[in-house]
């Protein structure tokens, strides 16, 4: 039995500034999803692009976000959070609005790259500011709730964006994304942030990433390969197996994530990471095995809920462990390291597991990925978490 830690003093979490930052992050994610969901339709219908064109645009956007994160982490730590975040949000709003001028495929391709840079920068910055605003003893709870900004946006924004596309056209979607991004910028202006900056030190690779979270980042990368496979191949798998469409699957996945975030943070702060790591990986492994075996809607839908719960538990646990290992002046670099691994895992998983599916089929791919997750689970349970506990004891001792 796991002994409960003493109840921490309940410092306020939902302060004025945390609420403003939560809303700004939500609007940022809404703006991203507004554009992301219509780009394939816009490219195919208006610019006569094919699947390869759309795939290259998605890959270019992701690559740009990955490339900018380490530099953004260094800027956040060196020059402070506020102006760095505001510049990133302003650029994000401007590039979103510029999509109304995308009249050719090459120009749209360039705009997707251009949007990837401020998106990666803004997401890294918003998460770093969130950690600064959350009380240390409620970090797990705060990060679990803050992560809901992306989940909620991914649930609501696509429906609104597609409705607006059908009723008012693509330019209305792009213009709306720019306005929503500008609203996120305005909220960030009024958010009071802690002044955390360290201008000492040289511009080096070590200033852009933090190797203290390197093992957590590597295990995160291995874990998120499964999400690359899910978002890429669930529509095809569902169609091939005559199962309900991907919309239902991702809606149920979001329900699982939302339900798990309600309790994950408090359990993490009270009992530590170990039980959540074990439970989260067990949920993911079982979910993928169920998905590979699914021949009817009940098993298919249950796997989606369980998948959402597993990720809903694990992602804030990874984030909290990483942030606990570094001082405030290095949170930007640590977040950049972790989110770069997240993005690389998604992109690499889509490529590697897509090749596997070509040979063995989707069923075998999902089940094999479930078994593969034993590797990062073992890394966390038998290597990373023990080292993390030693680091936490050393920090507490002095």
C-alpha positions in Angstrom: 0.0 0.0 0.0 1.3 3.5 -0.8 1.3 5.8 2.1 -0.2 9.2 1.5 2.1 12.2 1.8 1.0 15.0 4.1 -1.5 17.3 2.6 0.2 20.3 1.2 -0.9 23.8 2.2 -3.6 24.7 -0.3 -2.0 27.6 -2.1 -4.5 29.1 -4.6 -4.2 27.6 -8.1 -7.0 29.4 -10.0 -5.6 32.9 -9.5 -6.5 35.8 -11.8 -3.3 35.4 -13.8 -3.6 31.6 -14.1 -7.2 32.0 -15.3 -6.1 34.6 -17.9 -3.2 32.4 -19.0 -5.5 29.4 -19.2 -7.9 31.3 -21.5 -5.0 32.6 -23.6 -3.7 29.1 -24.1 -7.1 27.8 -25.0 -7.6 30.5 -27.6 -4.2 29.8 -29.0 -5.1 26.1 -29.4 -8.5 27.0 -30.9 -6.9 29.2 -33.5 -4.5 26.4 -34.5 -7.3 23.8 -34.8 -9.4 26.3 -36.8 -6.8 26.3 -39.5 -5.5 22.8 -39.2 -8.8 21.1 -39.8 -9.6 23.0 -43.0 -6.1 23.1 -44.7 -6.5 19.6 -46.3 -9.9 20.6 -47.7 -8.6 24.0 -48.8 -5.5 22.6 -50.5 -7.5 19.9 -52.4 -10.7 21.9 -53.3 -9.3 25.3 -54.0 -5.7 24.7 -55.0 -6.1 21.2 -56.5 -3.5 19.6 -54.3 -3.1 15.9 -53.8 -2.5 13.7 -50.7 1.3 14.0 -51.2 1.0 17.8 -51.2 -1.1 17.7 -48.0 1.3 15.3 -46.3 4.3 17.5 -47.1 2.6 20.5 -45.6 1.8 18.7 -42.4 5.4 17.4 -42.1 6.8 20.9 -42.9 4.6 22.5 -40.2 5.7 19.9 -37.6 9.4 20.2 -38.6 9.3 23.9 -38.2 7.7 23.6 -34.7 10.4 21.1 -33.7 13.3 23.3 -35.0 12.2 26.4 -33.2 11.6 24.9 -29.7 15.2 24.7 -28.5 16.0 28.3 -29.5 12.7 29.4 -27.9 13.6 27.6 -24.6 16.9 29.5 -24.5 15.2 32.9 -25.2 12.6 32.3 -22.5 15.3 31.5 -20.0 17.7 34.3 -21.1 15.4 37.2 -21.8 12.4 36.4 -19.7 8.9 35.1 -20.5 6.7 38.1 -21.2 8.1 39.7 -24.3 9.2 36.4 -25.7 5.7 35.0 -25.4 4.1 38.2 -26.8 6.3 38.3 -29.9 5.5 34.6 -30.6 1.8 35.2 -30.2 1.9 38.3 -32.4 3.7 36.4 -35.2 1.2 33.5 -34.8 -1.8 35.9 -35.3 -0.1 37.6 -38.3 0.7 34.3 -40.2 -2.8 33.0 -39.5 -4.3 36.1 -41.1 -1.9 35.8 -44.1 -3.5 32.5 -45.1 -6.2 34.6 -46.9 -3.5 35.4 -49.5 -2.6 31.8 -50.1 -3.7 31.5 -53.7 -1.2 28.9 -54.9 0.1 25.6 -53.4 3.7 26.9 -53.1 2.5 29.9 -51.1 0.4 27.8 -48.9 3.3 25.5 -48.3 5.5 28.4 -47.2 2.7 29.7 -44.9 2.5 26.3 -43.2 6.2 26.4 -42.5 5.9 30.0 -41.4 3.0 29.1 -39.0 5.0 26.1 -37.5 7.7 28.4 -36.1 5.4 30.7 -34.0 3.2 27.8 -33.0 6.2 25.8 -31.6 7.4 29.0 -29.9 4.1 29.9 -28.5 3.3 26.5 -27.1 6.7 26.2 -25.5 6.3 29.7 -24.0 2.7 29.1 -22.7 3.7 25.9 -20.9 6.7 27.5 -19.4 4.6 30.5 -18.1 2.0 28.0 -16.7 4.7 26.3 -14.7 5.8 29.6 -13.3 2.2 30.5 -12.2 1.4 27.2 -10.6 2.2 26.7 -6.9 5.1 24.2 -6.5 3.1 21.9 -4.2 0.2 21.8 -6.7 2.3 21.5 -9.9 0.9 18.1 -10.9 -2.7 19.3 -10.4 -2.0 22.6 -12.2 -0.4 21.0 -15.2 -3.1 18.4 -15.5 -5.8 21.1 -15.7 -3.7 23.4 -17.9 -3.3 20.6 -20.4 -7.1 20.6 -20.8 -6.7 23.8 -22.9 -5.5 21.8 -25.8 -8.0 18.9 -25.3 -11.0 21.3 -25.1 -9.8 23.2 -28.1 -9.4 20.0 -30.1 -12.9 19.0 -29.3 -14.7 22.3 -30.0 -12.7 24.1 -32.6 -12.9 21.6 -35.5 -16.7 21.6 -35.4 -16.9 25.4 -35.4 -14.2 25.7 -38.1 -16.0 23.2 -40.5 -19.3 24.9 -39.9 -17.8 28.3 -40.7 -16.1 26.9 -43.8 -19.4 25.6 -45.1 -21.4 28.7 -44.3 -18.9 31.5 -45.0 -15.9 30.1 -46.8 -12.2 29.6 -46.2 -11.3 33.2 -45.9 -13.7 33.6 -43.0 -12.0 30.7 -41.2 -8.5 32.2 -41.7 -9.6 35.6 -40.6 -11.4 34.2 -37.6 -8.2 32.3 -36.6 -6.3 35.6 -36.8 -8.9 37.3 -34.6 -8.8 34.5 -32.0 -5.0 34.6 -32.0 -5.1 38.3 -31.4 -7.5 37.8 -28.5 -5.0 35.3 -27.0 -2.3 38.0 -27.4 -4.5 40.6 -25.6 -5.1 38.2 -22.7 -1.3 37.6 -22.5 -0.7 41.4 -22.3 -2.9 41.6 -19.2 -1.4 38.5 -17.5 1.1 39.3 -14.8 4.1 37.0 -15.0 7.0 36.3 -12.7 10.3 38.0 -13.9 12.6 35.0 -14.4 15.6 35.5 -16.6 19.3 34.6 -16.6 21.3 36.6 -19.1 24.6 34.9 -18.1 26.2 32.1 -20.1 26.9 31.6 -23.8 24.7 30.7 -26.7 25.3 26.9 -26.8 23.4 23.8 -27.5 23.4 23.2 -23.7 21.6 26.5 -23.3 18.8 25.4 -25.6 18.2 21.9 -24.1 18.5 20.5 -20.7 20.0 17.0 -20.4 18.6 16.5 -16.9 15.3 15.8 -18.5 16.9 13.8 -21.4 15.8 10.4 -20.3 12.3 11.5 -19.6 12.2 13.1 -23.1 13.5 9.9 -24.7 10.9 7.8 -23.0 8.2 10.4 -23.9 9.4 10.2 -27.6 9.0 6.4 -27.6 5.5 6.7 -26.0 4.2 9.3 -28.3 5.0 7.2 -31.4 1.6 5.6 -30.8 -0.2 8.9 -31.1 1.4 9.4 -34.5 -0.1 6.1 -35.6 -3.5 6.8 -34.1 -4.0 10.2 -35.7 -2.7 9.0 -39.0 -4.4 5.6 -39.4 -7.5 5.5 -37.3 -9.7 6.9 -40.2 -8.3 4.2 -42.6 -8.6 1.4 -40.0 -12.1 2.3 -39.0 -13.2 2.3 -42.7 -11.4 -1.0 -43.4 -13.1 -2.7 -40.4 -16.5 -1.1 -41.0 -16.3 0.6 -37.6 -17.7 4.1 -36.6 -15.7 7.0 -38.1 -12.7 8.7 -36.6 -14.8 11.6 -35.3 -16.5 9.3 -32.8 -13.1 7.7 -31.8 -11.4 11.1 -31.1 -14.5 12.4 -29.3 -14.4 9.4 -27.0 -10.6 9.8 -26.6 -11.2 13.4 -25.5 -13.8 12.2 -23.0 -11.2 9.8 -21.5 -8.6 12.6 -21.3 -11.0 15.0 -19.7 -12.1 12.5 -17.1 -8.6 11.4 -16.2 -7.3 15.0 -15.8 -9.9 15.6 -13.0 -8.1 13.3 -10.6 -4.6 12.9 -12.1 -3.0 16.1 -10.8 -4.1 15.7 -7.2 -3.0 12.1 -7.1 0.3 13.1 -8.5 0.9 15.8 -5.9 -0.2 13.5 -3.1 1.2 10.1 -4.0 3.9 10.8 -6.5 4.5 9.7 -10.0 5.0 5.9 -9.7 1.4 4.8 -9.4 0.3 7.1 -12.2 3.1 5.9 -14.5 2.1 2.2 -13.9 -1.6 2.9 -14.3 -1.1 5.1 -17.4 1.0 2.7 -19.3 -1.3 -0.2 -18.3 -4.2 1.8 -19.8 -2.3 2.5 -23.0 -1.1 -1.1 -23.6 -4.6 -2.5 -22.9 -6.2 0.1 -25.1 -4.0 -0.7 -28.1 -4.5 -4.4 -27.7 -8.3 -3.8 -27.6 -8.1 -1.6 -30.7 -6.2 -4.2 -32.6 -8.8 -6.8 -31.7 -11.8 -4.5 -32.3 -14.5 -5.9 -34.6 -17.5 -4.1 -33.2 -18.2 -0.6 -31.9 -18.2 -1.3 -28.2 -14.6 -2.6 -28.1 -13.5 0.1 -30.5 -15.1 2.9 -28.4 -13.8 1.5 -25.2 -10.3 1.5 -26.5 -10.6 5.2 -27.4 -11.8 6.1 -23.9 -9.0 4.1 -22.3 -6.4 5.5 -24.7 -7.5 9.1 -23.7 -7.3 8.2 -20.0 -3.8 6.7 -20.4 -2.5 9.8 -22.1 -4.4 12.1 -19.8 -2.6 10.5 -16.9 0.9 10.2 -18.4 1.5 13.6 -20.1 1.1 15.8 -17.0 3.1 13.2 -15.1 6.0 13.5 -17.6 5.7 17.3 -17.5 5.7 17.5 -13.7 8.7 15.2 -13.3 10.7 17.2 -15.9 9.8 20.6 -14.3 10.7 19.3 -10.8 14.2 18.4 -12.0 15.2 21.9 -13.1 15.4 25.4 -11.5 13.1 28.2 -12.6 15.7 29.7 -14.9 15.9 26.5 -16.9 12.2 25.7 -17.4 12.2 27.1 -20.9 15.0 24.7 -22.0 13.5 21.8 -20.2 10.0 22.4 -21.8 11.7 22.8 -25.2 13.5 19.4 -24.7 10.3 17.6 -23.7 8.0 19.1 -26.4 10.6 18.5 -29.1 10.6 14.8 -28.1 6.8 14.8 -28.2 6.7 16.1 -31.7 9.5 13.8 -33.0 7.7 10.8 -31.5 4.5 11.7 -33.3 6.1 12.3 -36.6 8.5 9.3 -36.4 5.7 7.0 -35.2 3.5 7.9 -38.2 6.4 7.1 -40.6 7.7 3.9 -38.9 4.3 2.4 -38.0 2.9 3.3 -41.4 5.7 1.3 -43.0 4.9 -1.6 -40.6 1.2 -1.4 -41.4 2.1 -1.7 -45.1 3.6 -5.1 -44.4 1.5 -6.5 -41.5 -1.7 -4.5 -41.6 -3.4 -2.1 -39.1 -4.5 -4.7 -36.6 -0.9 -6.0 -36.2 0.4 -2.5 -36.1 -1.7 -1.4 -33.1 -1.1 -4.6 -31.2 2.6 -4.5 -31.8 2.7 -0.9 -30.7 0.9 -1.9 -27.5 3.6 -4.5 -26.8 6.3 -2.0 -27.7 5.1 0.4 -25.0 6.5 -2.1 -22.5 9.9 -0.6 -23.4 9.3 3.1 -22.2 7.2 1.8 -19.3 10.1 -0.3 -18.1 12.4 2.7 -18.6 10.3 4.8 -16.4 9.5 2.2 -13.7 12.9 0.7 -13.3 15.4 3.4 -14.3 14.0 7.0 -14.7 11.7 7.0 -11.7 14.2 5.7 -9.2 16.7 8.3 -10.4 14.0 11.0 -10.2 13.3 10.0 -6.6 17.0 10.2 -5.7 17.1 13.7 -7.2 14.1 14.8 -5.3 15.5 13.5 -2.0 18.8 15.2 -2.6 16.9 18.5 -3.4 14.8 18.1 -0.2 17.9 17.5 1.9 19.5 20.7 0.8 
